[in-house]
Amino acid sequence: MLNSEQKVVWIIGGSGGIGSHIAKRMSNNGWKVIISARNIEKMNEISKHGSIEAIVLDATDADQVQSKAVEISKTYGSLDAVVNCVGSIFLRPLHATSPEQFSDTITQNLFTSFNVIRATAKIMMRGNGGRIVLFSSAAASLGMPNHAAISAAKAGVEGLARAAAADYAKRGIRINVISPGLVDTPLSAHLLANEQSRTISENMHPVGSIGNADDIASVAEWLIKDAPDWMTGDVIPVDGGLTNLK
C-alpha cells in the first residue's frame, strides 16, 4: 500500500518511446508508476528511474488486462490514471493488405484500448474517478496513402473514446485522446531509416520537423495531472500542424 496521498498511474506500452517518457515524467511528479509491456528486459531499464514498477502484460488479452488492473488496485489501494500507449504502424495500400494484417492492426490499436477502458473504468467508478489517456494518429483525420488499416484503427480509438467519455462523464472518469503526427521513436525507425525518407517526413509537417517522444509525453502528463475536470472526450492533435494547417 502507498501513503494515502501518492497517486497511481498505469502506463500500458510503457517500454516504448512515448510510454517510457511518460513514465519518467510521472515518476518525477511523485506518482507511483506501473508500466506494462511484453518485454521485461526493456521495462527493467526504465524501472531504474524512480518509483516505477514493471508488470508483464499482453494488452491484447482482455482477461490479462482485467486481472492486472484488479491486482494493481488491490496492491496500491487506488488507480488514478491509465495510459494506453500500445500500438503499431502498418503502412500498405489497401489492396495489398491481407485480412490478417488488417485484423492485427485493429487488435493492436483499437482492441487494446477497449480492453484498457473496460478493465479500469470498473475500478475508477468504485473510487473517486480517474483519467484515461489513449492514442490516435493524424491518419485518423486525414486521407493518407498506404494508411487504410492504421487510419481505420485510430479512427475507431477516437470513436471509442468519445462514447466511453459519455458513458462515464458523471462517474468522475475523464477520457481524452492524443493524436500525434510522426514521432521519432523505435516504432517509427523504419520510416526514418535514411536521410531521404526523413526529409520527406519532416516536410510533410508544416513546422518542418517530426516530433520527439517528450513532446507527446508532456501533453500526456498534462492530461493526467493538470487538465481541467471539465475536459473529456477530446482529441488533441500534437502533430506539427499536420492535421489543421496547409
MIDOSE-1310 file (N, C-alpha, C; in nm, 2 decimals, decimal comma, always signed):
residues 246
mlns	+0,08/-0,12/+0,00/+0,00/+0,00/+0,00/+0,09/+0,13/+0,00; +0,03/+0,23/-0,06/+0,10/+0,36/-0,07/+0,05/+0,45/+0,05; +0,12/+0,55/+0,07/+0,06/+0,65/+0,16/-0,06/+0,71/+0,09; -0,15/+0,76/+0,16/-0,28/+0,80/+0,11/-0,28/+0,91/+0,01
eqkv	-0,16/+0,98/+0,00/-0,16/+1,10/-0,09/-0,08/+1,07/-0,22; -0,02/+0,96/-0,23/+0,05/+0,93/-0,36/-0,04/+0,86/-0,46; -0,05/+0,92/-0,57/-0,14/+0,87/-0,68/-0,07/+0,77/-0,76; -0,15/+0,69/-0,83/-0,11/+0,57/-0,91/-0,15/+0,59/-1,05
vwii	-0,05/+0,57/-1,14/-0,08/+0,57/-1,29/-0,02/+0,44/-1,35; -0,10/+0,38/-1,43/-0,06/+0,26/-1,50/-0,04/+0,29/-1,65; +0,08/+0,27/-1,70/+0,11/+0,31/-1,84/+0,13/+0,17/-1,91; +0,04/+0,14/-2,00/+0,05/+0,02/-2,08/+0,12/+0,05/-2,21
ggsg	+0,21/-0,03/-2,25/+0,31/+0,01/-2,35/+0,41/+0,10/-2,30; +0,45/+0,08/-2,17/+0,54/+0,17/-2,10/+0,68/+0,15/-2,14; +0,72/+0,05/-2,22/+0,86/+0,03/-2,26/+0,89/+0,10/-2,39; +0,79/+0,16/-2,46/+0,81/+0,22/-2,58/+0,86/+0,36/-2,57
gigs	+0,89/+0,43/-2,68/+0,95/+0,56/-2,68/+0,86/+0,66/-2,61; +0,74/+0,67/-2,64/+0,65/+0,76/-2,57/+0,61/+0,72/-2,43; +0,58/+0,59/-2,42/+0,54/+0,54/-2,28/+0,65/+0,56/-2,18; +0,77/+0,53/-2,22/+0,88/+0,54/-2,12/+0,90/+0,69/-2,08
hiak	+0,88/+0,78/-2,17/+0,89/+0,92/-2,13/+0,78/+0,97/-2,04; +0,66/+0,92/-2,06/+0,55/+0,95/-1,97/+0,58/+0,89/-1,83; +0,63/+0,77/-1,83/+0,66/+0,71/-1,70/+0,76/+0,79/-1,62; +0,87/+0,83/-1,69/+0,97/+0,91/-1,62/+0,91/+1,05/-1,57
rmsn	+0,83/+1,11/-1,65/+0,77/+1,24/-1,61/+0,68/+1,22/-1,49; +0,60/+1,11/-1,49/+0,51/+1,10/-1,38/+0,58/+1,05/-1,25; +0,69/+0,98/-1,27/+0,77/+0,94/-1,15/+0,83/+1,07/-1,09; +0,88/+1,16/-1,18/+0,94/+1,28/-1,13/+0,84/+1,37/-1,06
ngwk	+0,71/+1,35/-1,09/+0,60/+1,42/-1,03/+0,56/+1,36/-0,89; +0,62/+1,25/-0,86/+0,59/+1,19/-0,73/+0,48/+1,09/-0,73; +0,44/+1,05/-0,85/+0,34/+0,94/-0,87/+0,40/+0,81/-0,86; +0,32/+0,71/-0,81/+0,36/+0,57/-0,82/+0,33/+0,53/-0,96
viis	+0,43/+0,48/-1,04/+0,41/+0,44/-1,18/+0,43/+0,29/-1,20; +0,33/+0,24/-1,26/+0,34/+0,10/-1,31/+0,34/+0,09/-1,46; +0,44/+0,03/-1,51/+0,45/+0,02/-1,66/+0,42/-0,13/-1,70; +0,36/-0,15/-1,81/+0,33/-0,28/-1,86/+0,37/-0,29/-2,00
arni	+0,42/-0,41/-2,04/+0,46/-0,44/-2,18/+0,49/-0,59/-2,18; +0,52/-0,64/-2,30/+0,56/-0,78/-2,31/+0,70/-0,81/-2,28; +0,79/-0,71/-2,30/+0,93/-0,73/-2,28/+0,98/-0,68/-2,15; +1,02/-0,78/-2,06/+1,06/-0,74/-1,92/+1,20/-0,67/-1,92
ekmn	+1,28/-0,71/-2,02/+1,42/-0,65/-2,02/+1,41/-0,50/-2,04; +1,33/-0,46/-2,14/+1,32/-0,32/-2,17/+1,26/-0,25/-2,05; +1,16/-0,31/-1,99/+1,09/-0,24/-1,87/+1,18/-0,23/-1,76; +1,27/-0,33/-1,74/+1,36/-0,32/-1,62/+1,46/-0,20/-1,63
eisk	+1,50/-0,17/-1,76/+1,58/-0,05/-1,78/+1,51/+0,08/-1,73; +1,38/+0,09/-1,77/+1,30/+0,20/-1,73/+1,27/+0,21/-1,58; +1,26/+0,09/-1,52/+1,22/+0,08/-1,38/+1,33/+0,13/-1,29; +1,45/+0,15/-1,34/+1,56/+0,20/-1,26/+1,54/+0,35/-1,23
hgsi	+1,45/+0,41/-1,30/+1,43/+0,56/-1,28/+1,31/+0,58/-1,18; +1,35/+0,60/-1,06/+1,25/+0,64/-0,96/+1,15/+0,53/-0,92; +1,03/+0,58/-0,89/+0,92/+0,49/-0,84/+0,84/+0,42/-0,95; +0,91/+0,34/-1,02/+0,85/+0,27/-1,14/+0,85/+0,12/-1,12
eaiv	+0,74/+0,05/-1,13/+0,73/-0,09/-1,12/+0,69/-0,15/-1,26; +0,75/-0,26/-1,29/+0,72/-0,33/-1,42/+0,63/-0,45/-1,40; +0,53/-0,46/-1,48/+0,44/-0,58/-1,48/+0,43/-0,63/-1,63; +0,46/-0,75/-1,65/+0,45/-0,81/-1,79/+0,30/-0,82/-1,82
ldat	+0,27/-0,78/-1,95/+0,13/-0,78/-1,99/+0,12/-0,79/-2,14; +0,02/-0,87/-2,19/-0,02/-0,87/-2,33/-0,15/-0,80/-2,33; -0,15/-0,67/-2,38/-0,27/-0,59/-2,37/-0,38/-0,63/-2,47; -0,34/-0,72/-2,56/-0,45/-0,78/-2,65/-0,53/-0,88/-2,58
dadq	-0,49/-0,93/-2,46/-0,56/-1,03/-2,39/-0,65/-0,96/-2,28; -0,78/-0,96/-2,31/-0,88/-0,89/-2,22/-0,87/-0,94/-2,08; -0,86/-1,07/-2,06/-0,85/-1,13/-1,92/-0,73/-1,09/-1,85; -0,62/-1,08/-1,92/-0,49/-1,04/-1,85/-0,51/-0,89/-1,81
vqsk	-0,56/-0,81/-1,90/-0,57/-0,67/-1,86/-0,66/-0,65/-1,74; -0,77/-0,73/-1,74/-0,87/-0,72/-1,63/-0,80/-0,76/-1,50; -0,73/-0,88/-1,50/-0,67/-0,93/-1,38/-0,56/-0,84/-1,33; -0,48/-0,78/-1,41/-0,37/-0,69/-1,37/-0,43/-0,56/-1,32
avei	-0,54/-0,51/-1,37/-0,60/-0,39/-1,32/-0,65/-0,41/-1,18; -0,71/-0,52/-1,15/-0,76/-0,56/-1,02/-0,64/-0,57/-0,92; -0,53/-0,64/-0,97/-0,41/-0,66/-0,89/-0,35/-0,53/-0,85; -0,34/-0,43/-0,94/-0,28/-0,30/-0,91/-0,36/-0,23/-0,81
skty	-0,50/-0,23/-0,83/-0,59/-0,16/-0,74/-0,58/-0,21/-0,60; -0,57/-0,35/-0,59/-0,56/-0,41/-0,45/-0,43/-0,38/-0,39; -0,32/-0,38/-0,47/-0,19/-0,36/-0,41/-0,16/-0,22/-0,36; -0,21/-0,12/-0,44/-0,18/+0,02/-0,41/-0,30/+0,10/-0,36
gsld	-0,42/+0,03/-0,36/-0,53/+0,10/-0,30/-0,60/+0,19/-0,39; -0,55/+0,22/-0,51/-0,62/+0,31/-0,60/-0,56/+0,29/-0,74; -0,63/+0,34/-0,84/-0,58/+0,35/-0,97/-0,64/+0,48/-1,03; -0,55/+0,59/-1,03/-0,60/+0,72/-1,05/-0,59/+0,76/-1,20
avvn	-0,50/+0,69/-1,28/-0,49/+0,72/-1,42/-0,43/+0,60/-1,49; -0,47/+0,59/-1,62/-0,42/+0,49/-1,70/-0,40/+0,54/-1,84; -0,28/+0,50/-1,90/-0,25/+0,55/-2,04/-0,22/+0,43/-2,12; -0,29/+0,42/-2,24/-0,26/+0,31/-2,33/-0,18/+0,36/-2,45
cvgs	-0,05/+0,32/-2,44/+0,05/+0,36/-2,55/+0,07/+0,24/-2,64; +0,00/+0,13/-2,63/+0,02/+0,02/-2,72/-0,03/+0,06/-2,86; +0,05/+0,02/-2,96/+0,00/+0,05/-3,09/+0,10/-0,01/-3,19; +0,07/+0,02/-3,32/+0,16/-0,03/-3,43/+0,15/+0,07/-3,54
iflr	+0,25/+0,06/-3,63/+0,24/+0,14/-3,76/+0,25/+0,04/-3,87; +0,14/+0,02/-3,94/+0,14/-0,06/-4,06/+0,10/+0,02/-4,18; +0,19/+0,03/-4,28/+0,16/+0,11/-4,39/+0,17/+0,02/-4,52; +0,05/+0,02/-4,59/+0,05/-0,06/-4,71/-0,08/-0,03/-4,78
plha	-0,09/-0,02/-4,91/-0,21/+0,00/-4,98/-0,32/-0,10/-4,94; -0,44/-0,06/-4,95/-0,55/-0,15/-4,90/-0,55/-0,28/-4,98; -0,53/-0,27/-5,11/-0,54/-0,39/-5,19/-0,43/-0,49/-5,16; -0,32/-0,44/-5,10/-0,21/-0,53/-5,07/-0,20/-0,56/-4,92
tspe	-0,31/-0,53/-4,85/-0,32/-0,56/-4,71/-0,40/-0,69/-4,69; -0,35/-0,79/-4,62/-0,42/-0,91/-4,60/-0,52/-0,89/-4,49; -0,63/-0,98/-4,49/-0,72/-0,97/-4,37/-0,65/-0,99/-4,24; -0,55/-1,07/-4,24/-0,47/-1,09/-4,11/-0,40/-0,97/-4,07
qfsd	-0,34/-0,90/-4,16/-0,27/-0,77/-4,13/-0,36/-0,67/-4,08; -0,48/-0,66/-4,15/-0,58/-0,56/-4,11/-0,63/-0,59/-3,97; -0,66/-0,72/-3,94/-0,71/-0,76/-3,81/-0,61/-0,73/-3,70; -0,48/-0,76/-3,73/-0,37/-0,74/-3,63/-0,36/-0,59/-3,60
titq	-0,37/-0,50/-3,70/-0,36/-0,36/-3,68/-0,48/-0,31/-3,59; -0,60/-0,36/-3,62/-0,71/-0,33/-3,53/-0,69/-0,38/-3,39; -0,64/-0,50/-3,38/-0,62/-0,56/-3,24/-0,52/-0,48/-3,16; -0,41/-0,44/-3,22/-0,30/-0,37/-3,15/-0,34/-0,23/-3,11
nlft	-0,42/-0,17/-3,19/-0,45/-0,03/-3,17/-0,59/+0,00/-3,10; -0,69/-0,07/-3,16/-0,83/-0,04/-3,11/-0,87/-0,14/-3,00; -0,84/-0,27/-3,02/-0,89/-0,36/-2,92/-0,82/-0,35/-2,79; -0,69/-0,31/-2,79/-0,62/-0,28/-2,66/-0,68/-0,17/-2,59
sfnv	-0,73/-0,06/-2,66/-0,79/+0,05/-2,59/-0,92/+0,01/-2,53; -1,00/-0,08/-2,60/-1,12/-0,13/-2,54/-1,09/-0,21/-2,42; -0,99/-0,30/-2,42/-0,96/-0,38/-2,30/-0,92/-0,29/-2,18; -0,84/-0,18/-2,21/-0,80/-0,09/-2,10/-0,91/-0,02/-2,04
irat	-1,00/+0,04/-2,12/-1,11/+0,11/-2,06/-1,21/+0,02/-1,99; -1,24/-0,09/-2,05/-1,33/-0,19/-1,99/-1,28/-0,23/-1,85; -1,15/-0,26/-1,84/-1,10/-0,31/-1,71/-1,08/-0,20/-1,61; -1,04/-0,08/-1,65/-1,00/+0,02/-1,55/-1,12/+0,11/-1,51
akim	-1,22/+0,13/-1,60/-1,33/+0,21/-1,56/-1,41/+0,15/-1,45; -1,42/+0,02/-1,44/-1,49/-0,05/-1,33/-1,43/-0,01/-1,20; -1,29/-0,01/-1,20/-1,22/+0,02/-1,07/-1,24/+0,17/-1,04; -1,22/+0,26/-1,14/-1,24/+0,40/-1,12/-1,38/+0,44/-1,07
mrgn	-1,48/+0,37/-1,12/-1,62/+0,40/-1,08/-1,64/+0,37/-0,93; -1,56/+0,28/-0,88/-1,58/+0,24/-0,74/-1,50/+0,33/-0,65; -1,41/+0,41/-0,71/-1,33/+0,50/-0,63/-1,37/+0,65/-0,65; -1,27/+0,73/-0,68/-1,30/+0,87/-0,70/-1,29/+0,92/-0,84
ggri	-1,31/+0,83/-0,93/-1,30/+0,86/-1,08/-1,15/+0,84/-1,12; -1,12/+0,90/-1,23/-0,98/+0,89/-1,28/-0,96/+0,95/-1,42; -0,84/+0,94/-1,47/-0,81/+0,99/-1,60/-0,76/+0,87/-1,69; -0,82/+0,87/-1,81/-0,77/+0,77/-1,91/-0,73/+0,84/-2,03
vlfs	-0,60/+0,81/-2,08/-0,55/+0,87/-2,20/-0,52/+0,77/-2,30; -0,57/+0,79/-2,42/-0,55/+0,70/-2,53/-0,47/+0,77/-2,64; -0,43/+0,69/-2,74/-0,35/+0,75/-2,85/-0,42/+0,72/-2,99; -0,43/+0,82/-3,07/-0,48/+0,81/-3,20/-0,36/+0,84/-3,29
saaa	-0,39/+0,90/-3,41/-0,29/+0,94/-3,51/-0,36/+1,05/-3,60; -0,27/+1,13/-3,65/-0,32/+1,23/-3,76/-0,39/+1,15/-3,87; -0,35/+1,03/-3,89/-0,40/+0,95/-4,00/-0,55/+0,92/-3,98; -0,60/+0,93/-3,86/-0,74/+0,91/-3,84/-0,83/+1,02/-3,90
slgm	-0,77/+1,14/-3,92/-0,84/+1,25/-3,97/-0,81/+1,28/-4,11; -0,70/+1,24/-4,16/-0,65/+1,27/-4,30/-0,65/+1,15/-4,39; -0,69/+1,17/-4,51/-0,68/+1,06/-4,61/-0,54/+1,05/-4,66; -0,46/+0,95/-4,61/-0,32/+0,94/-4,65/-0,29/+0,81/-4,72
pnha	-0,22/+0,81/-4,83/-0,19/+0,69/-4,90/-0,12/+0,59/-4,81; -0,16/+0,46/-4,83/-0,10/+0,35/-4,76/-0,14/+0,33/-4,61; -0,24/+0,41/-4,57/-0,27/+0,42/-4,43/-0,41/+0,35/-4,40; -0,46/+0,27/-4,48/-0,60/+0,23/-4,46/-0,62/+0,16/-4,33
aisa	-0,53/+0,06/-4,30/-0,55/-0,02/-4,18/-0,53/+0,07/-4,05; -0,43/+0,15/-4,05/-0,40/+0,23/-3,93/-0,50/+0,34/-3,91; -0,55/+0,40/-4,03/-0,65/+0,50/-4,02/-0,78/+0,45/-3,96; -0,82/+0,33/-4,01/-0,94/+0,27/-3,95/-0,93/+0,24/-3,81
akag	-0,81/+0,19/-3,76/-0,79/+0,15/-3,62/-0,80/+0,28/-3,54; -0,72/+0,38/-3,58/-0,71/+0,50/-3,49/-0,84/+0,58/-3,50; -0,92/+0,58/-3,61/-1,05/+0,65/-3,61/-1,14/+0,57/-3,51; -1,12/+0,44/-3,50/-1,20/+0,36/-3,40/-1,17/+0,40/-3,26
vegl	-1,04/+0,43/-3,23/-1,00/+0,47/-3,10/-1,07/+0,60/-3,06; -1,08/+0,69/-3,16/-1,14/+0,82/-3,13/-1,29/+0,81/-3,10; -1,35/+0,72/-3,18/-1,50/+0,70/-3,16/-1,52/+0,63/-3,03; -1,44/+0,53/-3,00/-1,45/+0,46/-2,87/-1,43/+0,55/-2,75
araa	-1,33/+0,64/-2,76/-1,30/+0,74/-2,65/-1,42/+0,83/-2,63; -1,48/+0,88/-2,73/-1,59/+0,97/-2,72/-1,71/+0,90/-2,65; -1,74/+0,78/-2,70/-1,86/+0,71/-2,64/-1,83/+0,67/-2,50; -1,71/+0,63/-2,47/-1,68/+0,59/-2,33/-1,68/+0,72/-2,24
aady	-1,63/+0,83/-2,29/-1,63/+0,95/-2,21/-1,78/+0,99/-2,18; -1,87/+0,97/-2,27/-2,01/+0,99/-2,24/-2,06/+0,90/-2,14; -2,02/+0,77/-2,15/-2,07/+0,67/-2,05/-2,03/+0,71/-1,91; -1,91/+0,76/-1,89/-1,85/+0,78/-1,76/-1,84/+0,92/-1,71
akrg	-1,89/+1,01/-1,79/-1,88/+1,16/-1,76/-1,93/+1,19/-1,62; -2,04/+1,13/-1,58/-2,10/+1,16/-1,45/-2,04/+1,07/-1,34; -1,95/+0,98/-1,37/-1,88/+0,89/-1,28/-1,74/+0,94/-1,24; -1,71/+1,06/-1,28/-1,58/+1,12/-1,25/-1,46/+1,07/-1,33
irin	-1,49/+1,00/-1,44/-1,38/+0,95/-1,53/-1,37/+1,04/-1,65; -1,25/+1,09/-1,68/-1,22/+1,17/-1,79/-1,14/+1,10/-1,89; -1,19/+1,09/-2,02/-1,12/+1,01/-2,12/-1,09/+1,10/-2,24; -0,96/+1,12/-2,27/-0,91/+1,20/-2,37/-0,81/+1,13/-2,46
visp	-0,79/+1,18/-2,58/-0,70/+1,12/-2,68/-0,60/+1,22/-2,73; -0,48/+1,17/-2,74/-0,37/+1,25/-2,81/-0,35/+1,19/-2,95; -0,34/+1,28/-3,05/-0,33/+1,24/-3,19/-0,20/+1,30/-3,24; -0,09/+1,22/-3,24/+0,04/+1,27/-3,29/+0,05/+1,26/-3,44
glvd	+0,14/+1,34/-3,49/+0,19/+1,31/-3,63/+0,30/+1,21/-3,62; +0,40/+1,21/-3,71/+0,51/+1,12/-3,70/+0,61/+1,16/-3,59; +0,64/+1,06/-3,50/+0,72/+1,09/-3,39/+0,85/+1,00/-3,40; +0,96/+1,05/-3,36/+1,09/+0,98/-3,37/+1,10/+0,89/-3,25
tpls	+1,06/+0,76/-3,27/+1,06/+0,66/-3,17/+1,11/+0,53/-3,23; +1,14/+0,43/-3,15/+1,18/+0,30/-3,21/+1,07/+0,24/-3,30; +0,95/+0,27/-3,27/+0,84/+0,22/-3,36/+0,84/+0,27/-3,50; +0,88/+0,40/-3,51/+0,88/+0,46/-3,64/+1,02/+0,46/-3,71
ahll	+1,12/+0,39/-3,65/+1,26/+0,39/-3,70/+1,26/+0,35/-3,85; +1,18/+0,25/-3,89/+1,19/+0,20/-4,02/+1,14/+0,31/-4,12; +1,06/+0,41/-4,08/+1,02/+0,51/-4,17/+1,12/+0,63/-4,18; +1,22/+0,62/-4,09/+1,32/+0,73/-4,09/+1,46/+0,67/-4,11
aneq	+1,47/+0,56/-4,19/+1,59/+0,49/-4,20/+1,70/+0,56/-4,28; +1,66/+0,65/-4,36/+1,77/+0,72/-4,44/+1,73/+0,87/-4,45; +1,82/+0,95/-4,49/+1,80/+1,10/-4,50/+1,69/+1,14/-4,59; +1,67/+1,06/-4,70/+1,57/+1,10/-4,79/+1,43/+1,08/-4,73
srti	+1,41/+0,97/-4,67/+1,28/+0,94/-4,60/+1,25/+1,03/-4,49; +1,36/+1,06/-4,41/+1,34/+1,16/-4,30/+1,31/+1,30/-4,35; +1,37/+1,34/-4,46/+1,34/+1,47/-4,51/+1,20/+1,48/-4,56; +1,15/+1,37/-4,63/+1,01/+1,37/-4,68/+0,92/+1,38/-4,56
senm	+0,95/+1,31/-4,45/+0,86/+1,31/-4,33/+0,86/+1,44/-4,27; +0,97/+1,50/-4,26/+0,98/+1,64/-4,20/+0,90/+1,74/-4,28; +0,92/+1,74/-4,41/+0,85/+1,83/-4,50/+0,70/+1,81/-4,50; +0,65/+1,69/-4,46/+0,51/+1,66/-4,46/+0,44/+1,74/-4,35
hpvg	+0,52/+1,78/-4,24/+0,46/+1,85/-4,13/+0,49/+2,00/-4,15; +0,38/+2,09/-4,14/+0,40/+2,23/-4,16/+0,51/+2,30/-4,08; +0,54/+2,25/-3,96/+0,65/+2,31/-3,89/+0,79/+2,27/-3,94; +0,80/+2,17/-4,03/+0,92/+2,14/-4,09/+1,00/+2,04/-4,01
sign	+0,94/+1,97/-3,92/+1,02/+1,87/-3,84/+0,92/+1,76/-3,79; +0,97/+1,64/-3,76/+0,89/+1,54/-3,70/+0,90/+1,56/-3,55; +0,81/+1,50/-3,47/+0,80/+1,52/-3,33/+0,90/+1,43/-3,26; +0,92/+1,46/-3,13/+1,00/+1,37/-3,04/+0,91/+1,32/-2,93
addi	+0,95/+1,21/-2,87/+0,87/+1,14/-2,77/+0,83/+1,23/-2,65; +0,92/+1,32/-2,61/+0,89/+1,40/-2,50/+0,79/+1,51/-2,53; +0,78/+1,55/-2,66/+0,67/+1,64/-2,70/+0,54/+1,58/-2,66; +0,52/+1,46/-2,69/+0,39/+1,39/-2,67/+0,37/+1,36/-2,52
asva	+0,48/+1,31/-2,46/+0,47/+1,28/-2,32/+0,43/+1,40/-2,23; +0,48/+1,52/-2,27/+0,44/+1,64/-2,19/+0,29/+1,66/-2,20; +0,23/+1,63/-2,31/+0,08/+1,65/-2,32/+0,01/+1,54/-2,24; +0,06/+1,42/-2,24/+0,00/+1,31/-2,16/+0,01/+1,35/-2,01
ewli	+0,13/+1,40/-1,97/+0,14/+1,44/-1,83/+0,04/+1,54/-1,79; +0,02/+1,64/-1,88/-0,08/+1,74/-1,85/-0,22/+1,68/-1,84; -0,26/+1,59/-1,93/-0,39/+1,53/-1,93/-0,41/+1,45/-1,80; -0,30/+1,39/-1,75/-0,31/+1,31/-1,63/-0,33/+1,39/-1,51
kdap	-0,25/+1,50/-1,49/-0,25/+1,56/-1,36/-0,30/+1,71/-1,36; -0,30/+1,78/-1,48/-0,33/+1,92/-1,47/-0,45/+1,96/-1,56; -0,50/+1,88/-1,65/-0,61/+1,92/-1,74/-0,73/+1,94/-1,65; -0,82/+2,04/-1,69/-0,94/+2,07/-1,62/-1,03/+1,95/-1,61
dwmt	-1,11/+1,94/-1,50/-1,20/+1,83/-1,49/-1,32/+1,84/-1,59; -1,33/+1,96/-1,64/-1,44/+1,98/-1,74/-1,41/+1,93/-1,88; -1,29/+1,87/-1,89/-1,24/+1,83/-2,03/-1,25/+1,68/-2,04; -1,33/+1,63/-2,13/-1,34/+1,49/-2,16/-1,40/+1,46/-2,30
gdvi	-1,36/+1,35/-2,36/-1,40/+1,32/-2,49/-1,33/+1,40/-2,60; -1,22/+1,46/-2,57/-1,15/+1,55/-2,66/-1,03/+1,47/-2,73; -1,01/+1,51/-2,86/-0,89/+1,46/-2,93/-0,80/+1,58/-2,95; -0,68/+1,56/-2,90/-0,58/+1,67/-2,91/-0,47/+1,64/-3,01
pvdg	-0,47/+1,72/-3,12/-0,36/+1,70/-3,22/-0,23/+1,75/-3,17; -0,13/+1,67/-3,17/+0,01/+1,72/-3,14/+0,10/+1,67/-3,26; +0,09/+1,74/-3,37/+0,14/+1,69/-3,49/+0,21/+1,79/-3,58; +0,27/+1,89/-3,53/+0,34/+1,99/-3,61/+0,25/+2,06/-3,71
gltn	+0,12/+2,07/-3,68/+0,03/+2,13/-3,78/-0,02/+2,04/-3,89; +0,01/+1,92/-3,88/-0,03/+1,83/-4,00/-0,18/+1,82/-4,02; -0,26/+1,81/-3,91/-0,40/+1,80/-3,93/-0,47/+1,93/-3,97; -0,43/+2,04/-3,91/-0,51/+2,16/-3,92/-0,44/+2,27/-4,01
lk	-0,32/+2,25/-4,05/-0,26/+2,36/-4,14/-0,23/+2,30/-4,27; -0,23/+2,39/-4,37/-0,20/+2,35/-4,51/-0,06/+2,41/-4,55
